[in-house]
Structure formats: C-alpha cells, structure tokens
Amino acid sequence: MRARFGGLTAGLALLAWGLSSLAGAVTTADVENRIRNEISKVWKVQNLEVGVAAYSQAHSDRGLFKSVMVRADTADIAGIVVRPVYVKALDVTFDVPLMLAKDPVIRTRSRGQTDVYLVLYEQDLNEGLRRAQSVVPDLSATLAGGQITLTGTYKFVWGNRFRMSGRLAVPDGYKINFVPTAAKVNGIPIPVSGVKLLLSKLNPILDLSSVIMQPKVNSLTIEDGKLIAR
C-alpha cells in the first residue's frame, strides 16, 4: 500500500511540475496569437488587433492578465457584418491548459469590467438578414427615429405584405431581438398569434454569444441608418 501511495504521490508531483512548466511558458504574445487564431475560426475579420497586458509572469502562469483588447475594422458574426467591433476586459483569467492544448480553446474563467462597442449599419443588417433566413426572402429593415421597421412578404390568413415597427432588446445580454409595437398585414393589424409565429422565425436578429470573452451588451441605440451596441 505504501509503495502504491508513494507512486501516486510521485505521479501527482510530476503532473503538478509538468503543468507548472507548461503554464510558465505562457506569454502575452502566446495569448494574443491564440486569441487571434480563435477569432479567425469563427469570424471573417479585417484589420484584427489583439492586445494583452500582463501583471507579472506569476499571474500569467495562472492565466490572469491585466487586460485583453480585441478590435477589428469589420467582423462577420453569423452572417451579419458589424463595423467596427471593439471589446476590452480587465482582470481576465483564462483556462491555461485549454489554451495550450493541441487544439487550443480560449475559455474565459472570469473577467472584471468589460466594455464592448460595435456598430451595425442598415445595409449590412439587410444583407445579413436575407442571407441568414429563407422565411422572408425580401425582408427589409429600416433603422430610423429610434426604432426599427421590418417589411416583407409572409403568407398570413388574409394577406402577405406585412409591416412591423418596434424596438430592439437584448434581455440575456447576447441575443438581439426585435420587439414589435405595431404590426400590420395589407394595412390590417396582425393577430398576436401571427406575430409570435413570425418572430419565432426571425429572432434573434443578431447573436453576440460568440464574441470573444462573451461581453454582455447593456445598451442598444438606434440612430438613422445604424445600430450601436455597448
């Protein structure tokens, strides 16, 4: 029993030493490259910048960094282009073993204050909506006057040309949903059941859960021709 226990203890010590050595190899350049590669797997980006600031090597060994910044002139997120996209987080802790694995995964264990800023222009929104769904092939969105208006063709009981106006909401911090305040088809109000059915096929308008470090959006601002998420 003592021999087995001694062998187990030695094995655990060797494993701990190995993990320590592996973690000790972590530098800000390593993290920047891995984040850059991870983003390139899920987004199509232009002029991507990644900046990582360290506290000390001891903190980096544990996966804790002072700040992480990601910026791109454009980013195609699930078929919808935003321009620009900017994310900065303080006191970020990554899962180091996953980051240094053969197939690296960037997983954030914790983070402090996180800022996000992205702009979605009306033209990009329309192109993305048409590519992302086939339910309303002629779907068109207008961003103006603090609200969004959707128009398109969808077969209801008595008509097919609809117009819905409303706002955008992000209740979970990631999925941007259209919330109608007025809905008509051929100029006649659409029953609630019809609106719900159509919304189930259109929402979310944009899902930001794949954004690196998963920052939550706290506010949405609709200006003429664009949506700003912060």
C-alpha positions in Angstrom: 0.0 0.0 0.0 2.9 2.4 0.9 4.5 1.7 -2.4 1.3 2.5 -4.3 0.8 5.6 -2.2 4.3 6.7 -2.8 4.0 6.1 -6.5 0.8 8.1 -6.6 2.3 10.9 -4.7 5.3 11.0 -7.1 3.0 10.9 -10.1 0.9 13.8 -8.8 4.1 15.8 -8.1 5.3 15.1 -11.6 2.0 16.2 -13.1 2.0 19.4 -11.0 5.5 20.1 -12.1 4.5 19.5 -15.8 1.5 21.8 -15.5 3.6 24.4 -13.8 6.2 24.2 -16.6 3.5 24.4 -19.2 1.9 27.4 -17.6 5.3 29.1 -17.2 5.6 29.2 -21.0 2.6 31.5 -21.3 3.4 35.0 -22.6 1.3 37.8 -23.7 2.4 37.0 -27.3 1.1 33.4 -26.8 -2.2 34.6 -25.7 -2.5 37.2 -28.4 -1.8 34.6 -31.1 -4.2 32.1 -29.7 -7.0 34.7 -29.4 -6.3 35.8 -33.0 -6.4 32.3 -34.3 -9.6 31.5 -32.3 -11.3 34.6 -33.7 -10.3 33.7 -37.2 -12.0 30.4 -36.9 -15.5 31.9 -36.2 -15.4 35.4 -37.8 -14.3 36.9 -41.0 -12.4 39.9 -39.9 -10.5 42.8 -41.4 -7.5 44.6 -39.6 -7.8 42.5 -36.5 -5.9 43.8 -33.5 -5.4 41.9 -30.2 -3.6 43.4 -27.2 -2.9 41.6 -23.9 -1.3 43.3 -20.9 0.2 41.2 -18.1 0.5 41.8 -14.3 3.6 39.5 -13.9 4.8 36.2 -15.1 3.4 34.6 -11.9 0.0 35.9 -12.7 0.3 34.8 -16.4 1.3 31.3 -15.2 -2.2 31.2 -13.6 -3.9 32.6 -16.6 -4.6 36.0 -15.1 -3.9 39.1 -17.2 -4.3 42.8 -16.5 -6.3 43.5 -19.7 -7.3 42.0 -23.0 -8.4 44.1 -26.0 -9.8 42.9 -29.3 -10.6 45.3 -32.2 -11.4 44.8 -35.9 -12.5 47.2 -38.6 -15.1 44.7 -39.7 -16.3 41.3 -38.4 -18.8 38.9 -39.9 -20.7 37.5 -37.0 -23.0 34.7 -38.0 -23.5 36.2 -41.4 -24.0 39.8 -40.3 -21.2 42.3 -40.7 -20.5 44.8 -37.9 -18.1 47.6 -38.3 -16.2 48.2 -36.1 -16.1 45.8 -33.2 -14.3 46.6 -30.0 -14.0 44.6 -26.8 -11.8 45.3 -23.8 -11.8 43.4 -20.5 -9.9 43.9 -17.3 -8.6 41.2 -14.9 -9.2 38.4 -17.3 -8.5 34.8 -16.3 -8.2 32.2 -19.0 -8.2 28.4 -18.7 -4.5 27.9 -19.3 -4.5 24.1 -20.0 -7.2 24.5 -22.6 -5.4 27.5 -24.2 -2.2 25.4 -24.5 -3.8 22.2 -25.6 -3.1 20.6 -29.0 -6.3 22.1 -30.3 -6.4 25.4 -28.3 -9.7 26.7 -26.9 -10.0 30.2 -25.5 -12.2 29.9 -22.4 -12.6 32.8 -20.0 -12.9 31.7 -16.4 -13.5 35.2 -15.0 -13.2 38.8 -16.0 -13.7 42.2 -14.5 -15.1 45.3 -16.1 -15.8 44.7 -19.8 -16.5 47.2 -22.5 -18.0 46.4 -25.8 -18.7 48.7 -28.8 -20.0 47.6 -32.2 -21.9 49.3 -35.0 -24.4 47.6 -37.3 -25.3 49.6 -40.4 -28.7 49.3 -42.0 -27.3 48.0 -45.3 -25.2 45.3 -43.6 -28.2 44.3 -41.4 -30.4 43.8 -44.5 -27.8 41.8 -46.4 -27.2 39.6 -43.3 -31.0 39.1 -42.7 -31.5 37.9 -46.2 -28.6 35.5 -46.1 -29.5 34.1 -42.7 -33.1 33.1 -43.3 -35.3 32.0 -46.1 -38.7 32.5 -44.5 -39.0 36.1 -45.7 -36.7 36.3 -48.8 -37.5 40.0 -49.3 -37.2 41.0 -45.7 -36.0 44.6 -45.3 -35.1 46.6 -42.2 -35.1 50.4 -41.7 -33.3 52.0 -38.7 -34.6 55.5 -38.1 -36.2 57.6 -35.4 -35.1 55.4 -32.6 -36.9 52.4 -33.9 -36.6 49.5 -36.4 -39.2 48.8 -39.1 -39.4 45.4 -40.8 -41.2 44.8 -44.1 -41.6 41.8 -46.3 -43.8 39.1 -47.7 -45.1 36.3 -45.5 -48.4 34.4 -46.0 -51.0 35.1 -43.4 -54.6 34.1 -43.5 -55.8 37.1 -45.5 -52.7 38.7 -46.8 -49.0 38.6 -47.2 -47.4 42.0 -47.3 -46.5 42.9 -43.7 -45.0 45.9 -41.9 -43.9 45.8 -38.3 -42.3 48.6 -36.2 -40.8 48.4 -32.8 -37.6 48.3 -30.8 -34.6 46.0 -30.3 -33.9 44.4 -26.9 -31.1 42.1 -25.6 -32.6 40.5 -22.5 -29.8 38.0 -21.9 -27.0 40.4 -23.0 -26.2 38.4 -26.1 -29.2 37.8 -28.4 -30.6 41.0 -30.0 -34.4 40.5 -30.6 -37.0 42.5 -32.4 -39.9 43.6 -30.2 -42.8 44.9 -32.2 -45.0 47.7 -31.1 -47.2 47.8 -34.2 -47.7 45.0 -36.8 -50.0 45.1 -39.9 -50.5 42.9 -43.0 -52.0 44.6 -46.0 -52.8 47.5 -43.7 -54.7 45.4 -41.2 -53.4 44.6 -37.7 -51.9 41.2 -37.4 -53.3 38.9 -34.6 -50.8 38.2 -31.8 -50.6 34.6 -32.8 -49.4 35.5 -36.2 -46.8 38.0 -34.9 -45.4 35.4 -32.5 -45.1 32.8 -35.3 -43.2 35.2 -37.5 -40.9 36.4 -34.7 -40.0 32.9 -33.8 -38.6 32.6 -37.3 -36.8 36.0 -37.3 -35.3 36.3 -33.8 -32.7 36.7 -32.8 -31.7 39.4 -35.3 -28.1 39.1 -34.1 -26.5 36.6 -31.6 -23.3 38.0 -29.9 -22.6 35.0 -27.8 -19.6 34.1 -30.0 -17.9 37.4 -29.3 -14.5 36.7 -27.6 -14.8 36.8 -23.7 -18.6 37.0 -24.2 -19.1 40.6 -23.0 -22.7 41.4 -22.3 -24.4 44.3 -24.2 -26.0 46.7 -21.8 -27.5 49.3 -24.2 -28.7 49.5 -27.8 -29.1 52.8 -29.6 -30.9 53.1 -32.9 -29.8 56.1 -35.0 -30.7 56.9 -38.6 -29.2 54.1 -40.6 -27.3 52.3 -37.8 -27.5 50.4 -34.6 -24.9 50.9 -31.8 -24.4 48.3 -29.2 -22.5 49.0 -26.0 
